């Protein structure tokens, strides 16, 4: 039975980008609906009471729609319902490392780096909260460098973030890094192994829709959609 999918998302939201990358890597067709979630639109809060994106709605035949709220639930569902191509390694150790890194980005990286940068660069603009606070931006960028050095050490010893195989850890990291790179705030010269890894991620077909993202009043950096930046 064919399944129709609709993804409610915000283009510059890392969690939304992760869902889009996984759908794209698995070559699953979907309709994307861009949502101004900060306005708490009624259609969104009906689907997800938290008012957060992403939300994936699947419909198949006469069955009631399946509503999946936020990225972890969406990704887990897609991994179970559409197992190929597999996005986790065969070995338990490498799968555990991939999950560790996914949690690293969703918690530590977001708390220390991207949360500061994206709040000042995106959220304050969208919510009309005034100009960016330079101290907050500096704090986020300093933390970003520390995370880049950690990732660079990993990638100097590994083919992909979690080991020998491309995994959800890579897509999670790329989703978070890509939004910061939209504004040109990633110091790629400080982490050459991370830059090489990100070039490989940008070259994957599932990444093309992200590179085409634009938001009114928020222009991307000149190199944002350049595969050989």
N, C-alpha and C positions, 0 to 999 in steps of 0.2 A: 504494500500500500504506500502510495506516495505521500510524502510529508511536506507541508508548506510551512515555511519559517519566516517569522517577522522579528527583527531585532530592533528594539527601541534603545537608542544609545545617544551619547554626546561625542562628537568626533574627537575632541581633545581631552577625553577622559581615559586614563590608562586602563582601567578595568574594562571599559567598552572596547578599547583597542585589542585587548587580549581576546575577548570573545570573537571579534571580527577576524583576528589572525587565525584562530583555531578553526572557525567556520571556513575560512579561505583555504587553509592548508589541507583540510579534509574535503575540499571541493564540494561543499554543501551550498546549494543555492539558497539565498534568502533575500527578503525585502528589508532594506534598512530604513528606519524612521528616525530622523534626527530630532532630539527632544531638548527643549530648554528646561531642564529638570529643576533649576533653581527657582523657577516660577511655580513649581508644584502643579503642573497641569493635571486636570482631573482624570484624563485618560491614563496617565502614568500611575497616579496614586491608587486607582482602581486595580491596576495590575500588581503593584508593589506598594504596600502601605508605607514603607520607609521613604518613598519618593525618589529612590536612587536608581541609577542606571548602571549596567545594562539590564534589560529584561528581554528574554527570548520567549516568543509564543509559537508553539507548534500545533498545527491542526492536521488531522488525518481522517478523512472520511467523515462519518457521522459522530465520531467520538468527541467528547468535550475537549476544548483546547487545553493544552498543557502549558502552564505558565511557569517559567524558570527565572528566578530573580537573583541578579548579581552574579559576578563572573565565576566564582568558585562552583556554584551550583550548575551554571551553564556549561562550564568546561568539563566537570565530572560527568554530566549527562551525555555530552557529545562523545566523550571517551568511551562510555559504556554502550551507548546506542549505535555508534558508528566507529567501531574499533580500528578500522583501516583508513588511512595509514596510522600506524601506532606512533604516538608522540611521547612514549616513555621507553626506556631501555629494557632489555630482557633481564638484567641482573638486579636483584633486590637492593644491592648497595648503591647502584647508580640511580635507581628510582628514588631511594631515600634521599640521595644528594639533590636530585631535582626538586623534590618536595621541600627540602630545607631552603633552597635558593628561592623558590617561589614564595615561601613564607617570609624570607629575608626582604624581598622587594615589597610585598604587600604590607609588611609591618615596619621593619627598621628603615628601609630606604625611603618609604613614604613619610615616615615620622621625622626623619632627620634631614632629608634632602628635598625630594620632590614636593612634599607637602608645603614647605616654605616657598619654593620657587613658583609652583603653580598657583598657590593662593595669591601671591603678589602679582603674577603675570596674567592670570586668567580670572580667578574668582572675584578679585576686587574690581576688575573692569566690568564684569558681568553684573555684579551686585551694586555697582555705583558707590563703592566704598573709598574712592579717592585714589591718589597715586600710590605706587609701590613704596614700601618702607625699605630703604636701602640696607638697614641693619639686618632685616629678615632675609633679604636676598643674599646678602653676604654670608649669613649663617648657612643658608641652604646650599650655596655654591661651595663653601668650604667643606661641608659634609659630602657633597657630591664628589669632590676630588678624592676624599678618603675612600669612598665606595669604589671609585674607578680604579684606584691602586689595588684594592683587594681583588676586583674582577680581573685586572691585568695579570696579577700573579697567577690566578686560576687558569687563564687562557694561554699563558706561556707554557703551561704544563699539560694542557688538555686540548682536544680538538673542538669540543663544545663546552658550555659552562659546567654541565654535570658530569662530563666524561667523554666517551668516544662517540656518543650518539646525540644527534639533535633531539631536544626534549622540550617539554612544557616550560622548563626553566629558561630556555632561550627565548621563547615567545613572551613569557612574562617580563623578562628583563627588557626585551626590545620594545614592548608596549610602553613601559615606564620611560625608558630612555628616549623614545621617539617623540614624546610630547615635549620633553625638555629641549630636544634637538630642534623642534619646530621653532623655538625662539632663539636658537643658536647659542645656548648656554652650556653645552657640553665641551669641556676642554680636551678635545680628541688628541691633541699633540702630547698631552701628559700620559696617555694610555694607548700606545700604538697597537697592542694586541687586541684591546677592546675595539678600537677603530676598525681593524681588519675583520673582526667578528661581526661588527655592526654592518659593514659593507656586504658581507655574505647574507645577513638577514634582510637587508634592504633589497637585495637582488631576487629574493623569492617572490613568485607571482602573488602570493597572498598579501604581500606588503604594498602592492601597487595602489590599492584604494586608499591606504593611509597616506601615501605620498601625494595623493591628489587632494587631500583635505585642505580646506581653507575656511576661515571663519571671518565674517565681516568685522573690520576694524582690528583684526589680529593677523597681520601678514607674517608668513614664515620667513626664516632666514634664507638667504640666497642659495645655500648649498642643500637645503632641506630635502629636495627631491632629486638631487644629483647622486647617482649610484657610485661615482668615482670621486667623491668629495675629498 
